Amino acid sequence: MKRLAYIVAFVVLIAATGCHNNNEPGPAPEGSLVVENNQSVVRLNHTLDSFTLTFTSSCNWHIKSSGKQFTVSPTKGSGSAEPQTITITALSENVSDAAVVRGSLEICLDNYSTKHKVKVMQCAVSERTILAYFFGTSLSYFFGINIDCMKTAISEDILGNDRLIAFIQTSRSEAVIKELYYDTSTQQGEECFIRKITLPESLTGKQFGEYMLNMMQIAPAERYAAIFGGHSTAWLPALNSTGGVPLSVGSTHIPNWTPAPGAEITRTIGENNVRLNIDDLAEGLTATNHKFDWLYFDVCFMSSLEATYALRNNTNYIVASPCEIMGYGSPFDLLLDELVADDLDGACRTYRNYYAYDYYGRKSGCIATTVCAELDALAATVKALNQESIANDLNLLTLQVYEGRSSHLFFDAEHYAYNAYNNDALVKAFSEQLDKTIINRYNTNQYYSTYNSMMNDISHYSGVNFTPDERCLPICKTWVDTWGFDLVIKKRELADFKAELDKQGIPLVESAEYIEMKKQVEILSSNISDMQEQIAELECYHPSLKQTAWYRATH
């Protein structure tokens, strides 16, 4: 499998000599021409579009151009240490079904010792634009691989009349927008710099929406789809509900959300200036005034009933994982063509098979597709279940969960329903509707979690997680009381048995019965501690859970 090296370069310095007239003998002083991002291709959209090219020149310059379907302004200028710009404008629309080369231009120093050539292209009318938005910088290495893998896929000329625009954060304060496209002359997937963005101190839903609109304006189309890369904790608030402390990787304020020492990188939890609440994400998508064909989340935990329900009006389908995604992310060289073709089942299958058979590291790959049009019907079945009492024998410690923490928030939705409710008819109705809502379910036998740095078994997989509401807490507390009573009895029995063994002079290590009794005491103690921690975890997040659209729709 071809893997391209990850190389990012913003400027190329081109040394030159003799950049102005000089009547004195001897060599002319050195000059330079620095073109932002070493821009070699400009891709105008199909309308009468314009593009601004930025550069610096230490001496006088002029423009040479070939082609009659665009203009350049200005055509000459003086040297300056400050950035200068030229504007390239299309003179006619491209009404064909393919991108066309309109010509080229050269920025030349006045003695022609240094020049920089730029090819001018004009895109065709785009049937659909795919927006790839990469949040944050902590995964930049992997984002670079993702971009290169996309270009590898595009080298097979898969886009047709679709376009792919990428928003890539390059530092805490800056991002760039690029287009990934098929170059007919090289028959390769290429990338073209479009513009630089200055980022705010913290991202809001409104600003996120403006960036999405910015990308849409660059490549206007009839329809849109989106790929998101970065960190995520699904519906959980950007700030914890008790102290306003940011949930971030390595946070010492919230030990349960801290990766285990030496753990591999996964895509869980956002970064300080690019963290959005799920409602902020929905706000930004709504501001685009477009319903997306699909949203593909290359982030952790986003196959979540609370998260997908918040986005149900923004898209037709959501492809995501209920658990953590490895830092490498999706193998876009293998599945981008399936996304372009709207073969979401194929994309999910390819993702799972890659991690099950081909990935060099942990065999952890779980994914599913949510049919957003079915979410309201699913919410209705859950609302009916919530009129029922919680089963007295519900034990959260025995359920399928999707993070390797000591207490949990992301439970398998179907496994919880099977264990929490005794009304078989209502559970069946929920399960049948879940089959219509969560499709293309693919999983490996285990998932990796950075929180315990372990592979964790999957015994039940519905493809979607959710967080239990407050009605389970009395049952949890009853377990603590019951185990506490049992523990007192077991400890007394253990102490009495130990005294008897000591009286008989029998070493404790030689008594299988004593060892088993001690083990039972340790299990009870551990269960009590784990359940108490689980109760505290749910109580901490229940105020925020009650604010979600999913909670309001199901209660």
KOLDRENGU-931290 format. One line per 10 residues: number of its first residue (from 1); for each residue x, y, z of C-alpha. Coordinates in Angstrom, 3 decimals. Layout:
NUM) X Y Z ~ ...
***
This chain:
1) 0.000 0.000 0.000 ~ 1.414 3.279 -1.006 ~ 1.928 5.705 1.880 ~ 3.150 9.212 1.152 ~ 5.520 11.015 3.492 ~ 4.002 13.906 5.416 ~ 5.606 17.208 4.392 ~ 4.198 20.659 5.114 ~ 5.861 23.806 3.669 ~ 4.469 27.316 3.735
11) 7.028 29.318 1.733 ~ 9.937 28.692 -0.562 ~ 12.702 31.271 -0.706 ~ 14.073 31.758 -4.215 ~ 17.457 33.475 -4.235 ~ 18.307 35.793 -7.105 ~ 20.887 38.342 -8.223 ~ 20.702 41.560 -10.210 ~ 17.214 42.830 -9.451 ~ 17.654 46.437 -10.546
21) 19.702 48.467 -12.991 ~ 23.188 49.223 -11.849 ~ 25.687 51.224 -13.924 ~ 28.537 50.320 -11.678 ~ 30.602 47.276 -12.654 ~ 30.470 44.080 -10.642 ~ 27.609 41.752 -9.520 ~ 24.201 43.150 -8.644 ~ 22.988 42.796 -5.029 ~ 20.931 39.752 -4.159
31) 17.126 39.857 -4.299 ~ 14.400 37.441 -3.317 ~ 10.909 36.452 -4.300 ~ 8.830 34.661 -1.664 ~ 5.416 33.368 -2.752 ~ 3.081 32.395 0.079 ~ 2.870 28.625 0.387 ~ 5.005 28.358 -2.790 ~ 1.721 28.632 -4.705 ~ 2.020 27.014 -8.129
41) -1.659 26.465 -8.994 ~ -4.710 28.700 -8.669 ~ -8.123 27.038 -8.975 ~ -10.964 29.480 -9.607 ~ -14.507 28.224 -9.230 ~ -16.821 28.014 -12.263 ~ -18.192 31.572 -11.843 ~ -16.459 34.916 -12.428 ~ -14.258 34.117 -9.481 ~ -11.202 35.923 -8.135
51) -8.156 34.751 -6.212 ~ -5.623 36.861 -4.340 ~ -2.010 35.689 -4.466 ~ 0.346 36.963 -1.752 ~ 4.119 37.316 -2.065 ~ 7.070 39.486 -1.076 ~ 9.731 40.815 -3.428 ~ 12.834 42.739 -2.437 ~ 12.951 44.541 -5.776 ~ 10.799 45.657 -8.706
61) 8.656 43.029 -10.401 ~ 6.217 42.566 -13.255 ~ 3.699 39.958 -14.456 ~ 3.870 37.926 -17.635 ~ 0.714 35.988 -18.462 ~ -0.543 33.618 -21.121 ~ -4.224 32.966 -21.752 ~ -7.144 35.311 -22.422 ~ -9.774 34.013 -20.003 ~ -8.467 35.799 -16.906
71) -6.973 39.118 -15.840 ~ -4.224 39.969 -13.342 ~ -4.085 43.193 -11.367 ~ -1.743 44.920 -10.754 ~ 0.758 43.839 -13.371 ~ 3.847 45.435 -11.832 ~ 5.161 46.801 -8.582 ~ 8.129 47.878 -6.500 ~ 10.173 45.861 -4.060 ~ 9.052 45.901 -0.440
81) 9.556 43.966 2.751 ~ 5.787 44.069 3.245 ~ 3.535 41.408 1.646 ~ 2.124 42.345 -1.748 ~ -0.841 40.891 -3.610 ~ -2.101 40.365 -7.118 ~ -5.683 39.461 -7.968 ~ -6.494 36.872 -10.637 ~ -10.048 37.127 -12.008 ~ -11.908 34.855 -14.416
91) -13.461 36.629 -17.393 ~ -16.006 33.945 -18.204 ~ -17.778 31.060 -16.529 ~ -16.776 27.465 -17.067 ~ -19.925 25.735 -18.281 ~ -18.199 22.463 -19.197 ~ -18.285 19.343 -17.051 ~ -14.564 19.365 -16.282 ~ -11.940 21.766 -14.949 ~ -10.049 23.668 -17.641
101) -6.621 25.307 -17.748 ~ -7.089 29.013 -18.486 ~ -3.379 29.715 -18.870 ~ -0.526 30.721 -16.598 ~ 1.244 33.729 -15.168 ~ 4.778 34.470 -14.017 ~ 5.864 36.860 -11.308 ~ 9.228 38.088 -12.581 ~ 11.903 40.232 -11.032 ~ 12.659 43.044 -13.461
111) 15.944 41.597 -14.717 ~ 14.290 38.147 -15.157 ~ 16.848 36.507 -12.881 ~ 14.080 35.065 -10.711 ~ 10.517 34.174 -11.582 ~ 7.680 32.110 -10.164 ~ 5.123 30.423 -12.422 ~ 1.500 29.833 -11.475 ~ -0.974 27.749 -13.481 ~ -4.497 29.193 -13.622
121) -7.356 26.684 -13.675 ~ -11.118 27.092 -13.567 ~ -13.248 24.375 -12.025 ~ -16.438 22.968 -13.478 ~ -19.820 23.302 -11.810 ~ -19.537 21.141 -8.700 ~ -22.311 18.645 -8.117 ~ -21.174 18.264 -4.525 ~ -18.404 19.658 -2.365 ~ -16.960 17.555 0.447
131) -15.672 19.680 3.316 ~ -12.879 18.103 5.374 ~ -12.463 19.987 8.648 ~ -9.514 19.036 10.868 ~ -9.759 20.394 14.441 ~ -6.671 21.152 16.527 ~ -2.955 20.505 16.246 ~ -2.207 17.618 18.621 ~ -3.054 15.160 15.820 ~ -1.249 17.115 13.088
141) 1.060 14.220 12.250 ~ -1.914 11.941 11.653 ~ -3.844 14.668 9.828 ~ -0.927 14.901 7.424 ~ -1.218 11.175 6.775 ~ -4.990 11.564 6.312 ~ -4.459 14.292 3.691 ~ -1.849 12.232 1.856 ~ -4.135 9.188 1.891 ~ -6.946 11.301 0.445
151) -4.620 12.431 -2.342 ~ -3.678 8.804 -2.999 ~ -7.370 7.963 -3.426 ~ -7.936 11.021 -5.620 ~ -5.075 9.840 -7.864 ~ -7.569 7.257 -9.132 ~ -9.701 10.149 -10.464 ~ -12.559 9.324 -8.073 ~ -14.017 12.795 -7.530 ~ -15.873 13.204 -10.820
161) -17.805 16.484 -10.451 ~ -17.282 16.560 -6.681 ~ -14.706 18.838 -5.051 ~ -12.867 18.394 -1.745 ~ -11.949 21.432 0.358 ~ -9.884 20.960 3.532 ~ -9.623 23.209 6.596 ~ -6.401 22.359 8.436 ~ -5.268 23.998 11.671 ~ -1.515 24.642 11.485
171) -1.002 26.291 14.867 ~ -3.036 27.489 17.801 ~ -3.698 30.780 16.009 ~ -3.720 29.861 12.300 ~ -5.335 27.487 9.829 ~ -5.150 27.054 6.074 ~ -7.780 26.115 3.531 ~ -6.667 23.862 0.681 ~ -8.288 22.038 -2.189 ~ -7.449 18.411 -2.913
181) -7.981 17.640 -6.585 ~ -7.078 15.380 -9.493 ~ -4.469 16.879 -11.803 ~ -4.993 15.547 -15.320 ~ -1.471 16.516 -16.364 ~ 0.255 14.520 -13.605 ~ -2.583 12.009 -13.115 ~ -2.069 12.422 -9.391 ~ -4.009 13.766 -6.443 ~ -2.646 17.195 -5.655
191) -3.286 19.929 -3.099 ~ -3.694 23.629 -3.759 ~ -3.373 26.376 -1.135 ~ -6.336 28.740 -1.089 ~ -6.102 30.985 1.930 ~ -4.865 31.418 5.477 ~ -7.222 31.890 8.431 ~ -6.442 33.643 11.725 ~ -8.129 31.723 14.529 ~ -9.779 33.201 17.640
201) -8.687 32.423 21.192 ~ -11.611 30.001 21.457 ~ -13.965 28.639 18.821 ~ -17.710 29.305 18.940 ~ -20.506 27.671 16.996 ~ -21.021 30.890 15.040 ~ -17.347 31.072 14.031 ~ -17.299 27.398 13.082 ~ -20.318 28.024 10.853 ~ -18.539 30.974 9.226
211) -15.538 28.783 8.408 ~ -17.815 26.139 6.891 ~ -19.538 28.843 4.805 ~ -16.128 30.145 3.772 ~ -15.267 26.705 2.393 ~ -18.637 26.467 0.645 ~ -18.115 29.822 -1.029 ~ -14.762 28.652 -2.334 ~ -16.399 25.650 -3.991 ~ -20.136 26.315 -4.372
221) -22.184 23.235 -5.160 ~ -25.689 21.858 -5.248 ~ -24.998 19.506 -2.327 ~ -22.489 19.106 0.487 ~ -21.003 16.422 2.714 ~ -18.413 16.746 5.473 ~ -15.563 14.861 7.116 ~ -14.456 15.879 10.611 ~ -11.110 14.928 12.122 ~ -9.983 15.621 15.662
231) -10.901 14.909 19.260 ~ -14.364 14.335 20.720 ~ -16.275 13.220 23.780 ~ -19.664 13.122 22.016 ~ -22.350 15.082 23.902 ~ -20.293 15.818 27.035 ~ -20.028 19.540 27.756 ~ -16.852 21.364 26.836 ~ -16.514 22.340 30.498 ~ -17.252 19.973 33.340
241) -20.431 20.721 35.204 ~ -18.906 21.085 38.658 ~ -15.966 23.429 38.366 ~ -15.758 24.823 34.867 ~ -12.534 22.921 34.284 ~ -11.772 22.180 30.621 ~ -11.828 18.518 29.700 ~ -8.485 18.139 27.981 ~ -5.911 15.440 27.445 ~ -3.621 15.206 30.428
251) -5.917 17.234 32.688 ~ -4.961 16.735 36.336 ~ -8.345 18.047 37.468 ~ -10.323 15.095 36.127 ~ -8.262 11.911 36.672 ~ -10.819 9.648 34.992 ~ -10.313 11.482 31.703 ~ -6.522 11.223 31.826 ~ -4.816 8.744 29.481 ~ -2.936 5.936 31.210
261) 0.872 6.283 31.325 ~ 2.380 5.109 28.040 ~ -1.014 4.797 26.344 ~ -1.281 5.043 22.568 ~ -2.867 8.121 21.027 ~ -6.572 8.029 20.290 ~ -8.830 10.831 19.094 ~ -10.633 11.461 22.367 ~ -11.249 14.893 23.940 ~ -10.810 18.265 22.283
271) -8.183 20.970 22.541 ~ -8.394 24.233 24.390 ~ -9.206 26.681 21.587 ~ -11.140 24.363 19.268 ~ -13.527 22.644 21.664 ~ -17.226 22.864 20.825 ~ -20.307 21.694 22.651 ~ -22.489 19.455 20.500 ~ -25.127 22.209 20.319 ~ -22.446 24.627 19.067
281) -21.551 22.165 16.334 ~ -25.232 21.950 15.379 ~ -25.492 25.740 15.418 ~ -22.577 26.096 13.016 ~ -23.933 23.470 10.625 ~ -27.389 25.049 10.741 ~ -25.891 28.436 9.846 ~ -24.774 27.037 6.486 ~ -28.448 26.689 5.437 ~ -27.670 23.313 3.895
291) -28.613 19.794 4.911 ~ -25.556 17.642 4.372 ~ -25.719 14.342 2.506 ~ -23.656 12.786 5.269 ~ -21.288 13.675 8.090 ~ -18.298 11.391 8.611 ~ -16.773 11.749 12.088 ~ -13.172 10.560 12.276 ~ -13.276 11.291 16.005 ~ -14.075 9.306 19.161
301) -17.475 8.437 20.642 ~ -19.661 10.344 18.147 ~ -21.947 7.376 17.456 ~ -23.937 8.543 20.453 ~ -27.712 8.902 20.737 ~ -27.347 12.256 22.479 ~ -24.848 13.571 19.912 ~ -26.488 12.306 16.728 ~ -29.940 13.451 17.865 ~ -28.581 16.993 18.258
311) -27.406 16.871 14.621 ~ -30.424 15.064 13.149 ~ -31.683 18.114 11.230 ~ -28.257 18.942 9.770 ~ -27.658 15.789 7.742 ~ -29.211 12.633 6.338 ~ -26.604 10.210 7.688 ~ -23.903 10.227 10.358 ~ -20.983 7.794 10.181 ~ -19.134 7.496 13.480
321) -17.706 5.205 16.157 ~ -19.268 4.530 19.571 ~ -15.816 4.122 21.113 ~ -12.335 5.575 20.656 ~ -10.660 5.863 17.265 ~ -6.944 5.238 16.962 ~ -4.790 8.322 16.324 ~ -4.152 7.175 12.751 ~ -7.832 7.643 11.986 ~ -9.572 6.389 8.864
331) -7.724 4.780 5.918 ~ -8.933 7.372 3.418 ~ -6.830 5.893 0.636 ~ -9.106 2.849 0.868 ~ -12.524 4.335 1.645 ~ -12.688 7.869 0.221 ~ -13.947 6.515 -3.096 ~ -16.795 4.794 -1.228 ~ -17.707 8.017 0.551 ~ -17.707 9.897 -2.749
341) -20.025 7.223 -4.180 ~ -22.303 7.458 -1.077 ~ -21.542 3.803 -0.330 ~ -21.585 4.285 3.433 ~ -21.925 0.568 4.092 ~ -18.817 -0.051 2.006 ~ -16.916 2.710 3.821 ~ -17.856 1.265 7.226 ~ -16.888 -2.243 6.154 ~ -13.562 -1.041 4.745
351) -12.812 0.852 7.966 ~ -13.468 -2.187 10.151 ~ -11.571 -4.596 7.860 ~ -8.558 -2.300 7.777 ~ -8.287 -2.310 11.561 ~ -9.122 -6.015 11.843 ~ -6.613 -7.241 9.272 ~ -4.243 -4.590 7.903 ~ -3.460 -2.020 10.601 ~ 0.017 -2.403 12.045
361) -1.061 -1.618 15.628 ~ -4.048 -2.315 17.838 ~ -6.867 -4.237 16.147 ~ -9.499 -1.749 17.230 ~ -12.050 -0.521 14.709 ~ -15.756 -0.007 15.439 ~ -18.122 2.044 13.287 ~ -21.772 2.436 12.287 ~ -24.138 4.699 10.340 ~ -27.040 6.601 11.879
371) -30.097 7.242 9.691 ~ -31.133 10.635 11.009 ~ -34.690 10.419 9.669 ~ -35.294 7.498 12.048 ~ -34.047 9.178 15.237 ~ -37.354 10.741 16.262 ~ -39.088 7.364 15.982 ~ -36.311 5.846 18.107 ~ -36.739 8.587 20.692 ~ -40.444 7.729 20.892
381) -39.660 4.095 21.753 ~ -37.227 5.220 24.449 ~ -39.824 7.614 25.863 ~ -42.224 4.664 26.159 ~ -39.536 2.654 27.963 ~ -38.906 5.525 30.329 ~ -42.495 5.232 31.578 ~ -41.496 1.813 32.948 ~ -39.708 1.113 36.196 ~ -36.018 0.244 36.085
391) -35.335 -3.461 36.701 ~ -34.276 -4.118 40.285 ~ -31.384 -6.326 39.172 ~ -29.829 -3.780 36.767 ~ -26.079 -3.795 37.430 ~ -24.195 -1.145 35.453 ~ -20.877 -2.855 36.216 ~ -21.840 -5.829 34.030 ~ -22.922 -3.865 30.921 ~ -21.078 -3.232 27.676
401) -19.254 0.091 27.796 ~ -17.114 1.922 25.249 ~ -14.314 3.541 27.250 ~ -11.744 1.915 29.500 ~ -12.275 4.187 32.479 ~ -12.944 3.039 36.052 ~ -16.406 4.601 35.858 ~ -18.382 5.009 32.670 ~ -20.609 7.353 30.695 ~ -20.818 5.629 27.309
411) -22.870 2.420 27.532 ~ -24.102 0.277 24.664 ~ -27.666 1.522 24.132 ~ -29.247 -1.818 23.269 ~ -27.455 -3.790 25.971 ~ -28.689 -1.284 28.541 ~ -32.305 -1.595 27.314 ~ -32.179 -5.396 27.500 ~ -31.021 -5.234 31.123 ~ -32.840 -2.151 32.420
421) -36.441 -2.922 31.448 ~ -38.741 -5.915 31.999 ~ -41.406 -4.969 29.437 ~ -40.425 -7.326 26.628 ~ -42.824 -5.780 24.095 ~ -41.429 -2.270 24.557 ~ -37.836 -3.518 24.498 ~ -38.579 -5.381 21.256 ~ -40.098 -2.225 19.721 ~ -36.994 -0.286 20.708
431) -34.659 -2.950 19.284 ~ -36.548 -3.126 15.988 ~ -36.464 0.658 15.604 ~ -32.781 0.670 16.538 ~ -32.145 -1.705 13.624 ~ -33.695 0.888 11.293 ~ -31.778 3.762 12.867 ~ -28.272 2.344 13.367 ~ -27.163 0.511 10.243 ~ -23.856 -0.633 8.739
441) -22.667 -1.884 12.133 ~ -19.129 -3.224 11.981 ~ -16.774 -3.954 14.859 ~ -13.610 -5.733 15.824 ~ -13.813 -8.184 18.737 ~ -12.223 -5.649 21.057 ~ -11.652 -1.900 21.244 ~ -8.604 -0.043 22.526 ~ -8.931 2.666 25.157 ~ -6.245 5.179 26.016
451) -7.686 5.401 29.545 ~ -6.590 1.939 30.613 ~ -4.098 1.392 27.762 ~ -5.773 -1.955 27.113 ~ -7.836 -3.850 24.595 ~ -11.362 -4.233 25.978 ~ -13.792 -6.999 25.021 ~ -16.981 -6.372 23.062 ~ -19.710 -8.834 24.027 ~ -22.671 -6.838 22.704
461) -22.438 -4.323 19.845 ~ -25.356 -2.162 18.730 ~ -23.084 0.448 17.131 ~ -24.213 3.332 19.343 ~ -23.576 4.529 22.886 ~ -25.723 6.477 25.310 ~ -25.625 7.712 28.916 ~ -28.138 6.336 31.478 ~ -30.396 8.869 33.154 ~ -30.871 9.527 36.861
471) -33.527 6.816 37.253 ~ -30.839 4.126 37.488 ~ -29.208 5.718 40.545 ~ -31.505 4.241 43.238 ~ -30.765 0.751 41.875 ~ -27.028 1.512 41.927 ~ -27.235 2.676 45.535 ~ -29.182 -0.448 46.490 ~ -26.319 -2.537 45.101 ~ -23.870 -0.595 47.293
481) -26.015 -1.218 50.371 ~ -26.477 -4.914 49.573 ~ -22.788 -5.476 48.870 ~ -21.885 -3.511 52.007 ~ -24.046 -5.764 54.157 ~ -22.578 -8.856 52.490 ~ -19.072 -7.513 52.968 ~ -19.504 -7.149 56.714 ~ -20.650 -10.783 56.953 ~ -17.876 -12.048 54.645
491) -15.189 -10.199 56.592 ~ -16.452 -11.648 59.868 ~ -16.523 -15.154 58.390 ~ -13.024 -14.656 56.991 ~ -11.672 -13.486 60.341 ~ -13.280 -16.447 62.173 ~ -11.912 -18.942 59.626 ~ -8.438 -17.398 59.845 ~ -8.515 -17.737 63.643 ~ -9.463 -21.408 63.304
501) -6.621 -22.053 60.842 ~ -4.155 -20.278 63.147 ~ -5.392 -22.419 66.044 ~ -4.771 -25.579 64.017 ~ -1.388 -24.315 62.830 ~ -2.375 -24.476 59.153 ~ -0.631 -21.890 56.955 ~ -3.115 -19.591 55.222 ~ -1.474 -20.152 51.820 ~ -2.257 -23.864 52.104
511) -5.977 -23.359 52.571 ~ -7.852 -23.165 49.264 ~ -11.047 -22.335 51.159 ~ -9.392 -19.353 52.884 ~ -7.958 -18.091 49.604 ~ -11.416 -18.282 47.966 ~ -13.075 -16.513 50.915 ~ -10.469 -13.746 50.768 ~ -11.034 -13.396 47.041 ~ -14.783 -12.926 47.597
521) -14.080 -10.172 50.127 ~ -11.799 -8.407 47.647 ~ -14.419 -8.663 44.859 ~ -17.137 -7.184 47.087 ~ -14.840 -4.341 48.180 ~ -13.935 -3.598 44.557 ~ -17.584 -3.686 43.436 ~ -18.605 -1.244 46.160 ~ -15.792 1.149 45.250 ~ -16.529 0.907 41.509
531) -20.264 1.434 41.966 ~ -19.744 4.397 44.282 ~ -17.463 5.942 41.669 ~ -20.043 5.160 38.970 ~ -22.781 6.880 40.983 ~ -20.608 9.962 41.490 ~ -19.796 10.078 37.767 ~ -23.439 9.965 36.699 ~ -24.513 12.469 39.352 ~ -21.818 14.846 38.082
541) -23.028 14.756 34.471 ~ -26.791 14.351 34.913 ~ -27.428 18.144 35.098 ~ -25.773 18.493 31.678 ~ -27.491 15.377 30.328 ~ -30.875 16.898 31.136 ~ -30.043 19.840 28.881 ~ -29.608 17.687 25.780 ~ -32.275 17.496 23.087 ~ -32.235 13.699 23.363
551) -33.120 13.793 27.068 ~ -35.935 16.273 26.474 ~ -37.335 14.119 23.659 ~ -37.295 10.915 25.717 ~ -38.664 12.163 29.062
***
